[in-house]
Amino acid sequence: MLNITHEVELMMRQRRFVTLPLLTPSSMLACLLTASLLPSAAQADDVADRLAETLSVNGQSMPVEAVTETPMDGVYHVRLENGESFYSNADGSHFLVGDLYENAPDGLVNLTEQEQNQERADALAAVPESELVIFRGADEPKATVTVFTDPTCPYCARLHDTIPELNERGIAVHYMAFPRAGMGSQTATMLQQVWCSDNRSEAMTQAKEGETISSAADCDNPVAGQYDLGKALGVQGTPAIILPNGQLVPGFVPPERLFAMLGLDDE
């Protein structure tokens, strides 16, 4: 049986159009930047519901999680259950892969990125602090960043070394687990030990420094769920820093650059 999700992912990696051979990159950009009128709310909702139920490739249903209207007349945003997304016309006969931009008075605005950021922010807001490893200063934080981390990642250790400075400058760090080698790995076990420790922050520092953690890994812990959440949010490696607005910043970021990203460089 055809793996439809795999086929859509392959098409996305190739960055090409589906069943749209006459649409060139230049005409695509022109289309994306053209102002258009919104359809009525009721009509748009009906089309979105119908697309979610009937969208298919090669006669097989696609794993659709949600379909929403866009500011472009007749174009809908399709999000699959695996987190991938693309755009479709009203009857599902043409697909468009890429980002949707608004040609705003002050310049181009990436609407796709804005939506993805909001989804990340909402997803992280739903995670209780009791499931995190938290490093914060004595005072109320000015900003909080979420970091998907792996103790065996050298750049994660490098970022961890900057936490005292970040905390001193008013940035709290919320750690979430992301074992790069998967849940069957030794790193996953190490992260479970961290989350099962009586003092998680101390255990996290020990893990980053290559020390042995004495705690067992058999408690009820959120490591697997956080790993799955990270993948759903677009995390592909560590460290993966997510800013308060949901923007995903991959890799190590020096403190001064992070301060600037958070608007704290002048404070």
Steps between C-alpha positions, in 0.01 A plus 500: 500500500622847415628696797331831429674687778838388365403608148397847617820535704702398194322757288572764765868416512515531124319836530287437195133531410253219477283474183590858411758474217421837343565705815854638496689634804460856372127464452474338844665802662274735309202301615610505862553875497173590329232657717169317508156509659406267785216253442207509739571337835226240458613403151864476610407281795297268277786465253753439779281229653450333163871506422585349837264211429574436131860599429686211339804407290486212252154415630610461862397730782763730643560517879358852538501660844352836406407719205472877538433786262773746402480868399519385138165431335456129434826389665495289819771398744514124557681363803569126519507290815881480483530881514579555131289751310426631152233699317209377290234648278134454593449161335837347587608465138813718534755525780756771573801438723678797655440802720214746459598867517296815545613794291454746786569875486816453707627204298445127465352316799541123520151388603596132501781565747272711719247219522767242578643723773157542658441125493832442678426766761156353569636144524772598747260709707300182558800319658488530880810624679499178702615318184794734430854544628513867588791738549407852606658784693394640836285773345192470282620412148475758225471225239485122489643275230429132454793280399470146367820339618715186488771459768739336252484798261818715526318819405233424762777489760636827364159662530461361851823671602341836417193446721638692802551803275156458343336474841692802626370701205141393563459209258350181638573171325243221482658172391310232313635160400605414146722189476644533150547125460140423590321348796690171486833673553726534801443874485127449544569294810729774631228760448249279678744480791516879505121529511481229769750679724396679817695804379454518122706813444796353687465172311483685168825681578662169593383347172637794301835461674516128424452389859309188600144553622400275786124515449311218331317558173180315584282778639200645320672765286421716195816433296332301223217749472739793482703326232186450291392859563838630390477311171147631445621857559778469242796420725762308304807536720622643826515744654174635359403830658141618479443867577189629683332580166546140384791567263728197470873579512714193428845460650709681756438873536749721690344695788536843339324383185224340705457822697456686172246248370298552817526879487707510817833615354443863604407420859 
